[in-house]
Amino acid sequence: AQSVTQLGSHVSVSEGALVLLRCNYSSSVPPYLFWYVQYPNQGLQLLLKYTSAATLVKGINGFEAEFKKSETSFHLTKPSAHMSDAAEYFCAVSVSRPAGGTSYGKLTFGQGTILTVHP
Amino acid sequence: NAGVTQTPKFQVLKTGQSMTLQCAQDMNHEYMSWYRQDPGMGLRLIHYSVGAGITDQGEVPNGYNVSRSTTEDFPLRLLSAAPSQTSVYFCASRGTGYNSPLHFGNGTRLTVT
């Protein structure tokens, strides 16, 4: 079974500073990985996804993430934080082959990281 | 394009009451799912469906019921609400392929007193 661990439930940065949100996954088969963002009182929006075409993935709003198989990581970064980046961020994993039955298609989410940006 | 639509946005129930959370999508997605979101616990899968007439349990299915009679609709039923079911509920759908992202509704905030 796949799983995701997000290191740090809260991350605080200053405006203009580097944003680094950590995500490690566990999967016995090649994973597909996603980052979502949730603004207050809204649903989740897709930031970016890794689908094995390239290890460095660029997403919306200046975010990017790098897939590192040797480290089983998919950390999210942004060179310069903006106040509007304050939100909760979720890493998620989907496996490429089903375990059997109707279990395919499920995404497993990490616990989330709340990003605070200070002026 | 409406995407995934959830109703209601807010609901307050008394313990023991039943209700149905509605979810509809207009993207012709076969896969639909329900998650609950609780502080510090991320999103936990309640039930999911891979097509009309096919449903399966997720991580936390107890106390919830689902059915899928059409591709578009995937309602979630609370049979006898309990305070532990106070949460924010999200419906989500995705297209075919393991690299397809989930598309989320805006959520239903449920309080059970």
Boltz contact constraints between the chains, C-beta under 6 A:
constraints:
  - contact:
      token1: [A, 32]
      token2: [B, 98]
      max_distance: 6.0
  - contact:
      token1: [A, 32]
      token2: [B, 99]
      max_distance: 6.0
  - contact:
      token1: [A, 34]
      token2: [B, 101]
      max_distance: 6.0
  - contact:
      token1: [A, 43]
      token2: [B, 104]
      max_distance: 6.0
  - contact:
      token1: [A, 43]
      token2: [B, 105]
      max_distance: 6.0
  - contact:
      token1: [A, 43]
      token2: [B, 106]
      max_distance: 6.0
  - contact:
      token1: [A, 43]
      token2: [B, 107]
      max_distance: 6.0
  - contact:
      token1: [A, 44]
      token2: [B, 104]
      max_distance: 6.0
  - contact:
      token1: [A, 46]
      token2: [B, 101]
      max_distance: 6.0
  - contact:
      token1: [A, 49]
      token2: [B, 101]
      max_distance: 6.0
  - contact:
      token1: [A, 51]
      token2: [B, 99]
      max_distance: 6.0
  - contact:
      token1: [A, 94]
      token2: [B, 98]
      max_distance: 6.0
  - contact:
      token1: [A, 96]
      token2: [B, 98]
      max_distance: 6.0
  - contact:
      token1: [A, 102]
      token2: [B, 50]
      max_distance: 6.0
  - contact:
      token1: [A, 102]
      token2: [B, 56]
      max_distance: 6.0
  - contact:
      token1: [A, 105]
      token2: [B, 31]
      max_distance: 6.0
  - contact:
      token1: [A, 107]
      token2: [B, 102]
      max_distance: 6.0
  - contact:
      token1: [A, 109]
      token2: [B, 42]
      max_distance: 6.0
  - contact:
      token1: [A, 109]
      token2: [B, 43]
      max_distance: 6.0
  - contact:
      token1: [A, 110]
      token2: [B, 42]
      max_distance: 6.0
  - contact:
      token1: [A, 111]
      token2: [B, 42]
      max_distance: 6.0
  - contact:
      token1: [A, 112]
      token2: [B, 42]
      max_distance: 6.0
